[in-house]
Amino acid sequence: MSNGLSLAEIERRMAIVRDNIRQLIEQAAANSGAGDEDRNADRLARQQEELDRLSKQREELLKQK
C-alpha cells in the first residue's frame, strides 16, 4: 500500500488532515441549515477517510522497520 511517502511526510499530512477536521467541526458548530450540515458531514467524512488511509500507510511503514 505504500506509495513512497516517508514516515515524516505521512505524519505531516496526518497533522494537516487532523487540523482540517478540527476546522470543519468549528465551522459546523457556527453554521446552521440542512444544506450546510450535509456539506460539512461530507467534508468531514472525506477528511476522516484520508486520515484512515494515512494511518494505515503509517502502520505499514512502522511494521517494516
Number of C-alpha atoms within 10 A of each C-alpha: 8 11 6 10 13 13 16 10 13 20 17 12 15 20 13 14 20 16 13 16 20 13 13 17 15 11 14 18 11 8 13 10 8 9 10 13 15 12 12 19 15 12 15 20 13 14 20 16 13 16 21 13 14 21 15 15 21 20 11 14 17 10 8 6 5
